[in-house]
Amino acid sequence: MSQLILFNKPFGVLSQFTDRGTQTTRPTLSTYIDVPGVYPAGRLDRDSEGLLLLTDDGKLQSRIADPKYKMPKTYLVQIEGEADVGSLDQLRQGVRLKDGLTRPADVQRIDPPDLWPRDPPVRYRKTVPDCWLQLTIREGRNRQVRRMTAAVGLPTLRLVRWRIGEWILDDLSSGEWRKAPV
């Protein structure tokens, strides 16, 4: 029977079990998860947090990670600046990046979510406002959400993946994991 693990990846942790090619040791999945035979279904950048799915089922891994399946991924995004109707509409229509036009995103402004503290904390500037978005994409380009918000003039300060398809982070604290039904 297939295994599926939901993991709340902390900021600064690599989405792999080993750290190759660097002089310094960085935290990896092996710091948190000791389950043999599971591998990440997709990636979550080191400077992003939140839901990472791991499985031992190659077909399930492909269904989750392969962009051809267009599995929705929802992020809570703290941005620098105020998201106005124009910038939100740009995200909803698709944003032109160096590697082409993105698919349209579902996006809305939200109240600041009740999340765990980030270590290190996000830098705050007294003279520059920030706000939060809930943004759902159906593709998975490298650093896509960060590049999309930057393209509309709203740099990302904090990025938390909250949902992948039907799987949601819910009450998992940073660094915790649990098995889920497949």
Secondary structure as UniProt FT lines:
FT   STRAND          4..9
FT   TURN            11..12
FT   HELIX           29..31
FT   TURN            36..37
FT   STRAND          39..40
FT   TURN            46..47
FT   STRAND          49..55
FT   HELIX           58..65
FT   HELIX           67..69
FT   STRAND          73..80
FT   HELIX           85..93
FT   STRAND          96..97
FT   TURN            98..99
FT   STRAND          100..101
FT   STRAND          106..110
FT   TURN            126..127
FT   STRAND          130..137
FT   TURN            142..143
FT   HELIX           144..151
FT   TURN            152..153
FT   STRAND          156..164
FT   TURN            165..166
FT   STRAND          167..168
FT   TURN            170..171
FT   TURN            174..175
FT   STRAND          177..179
//
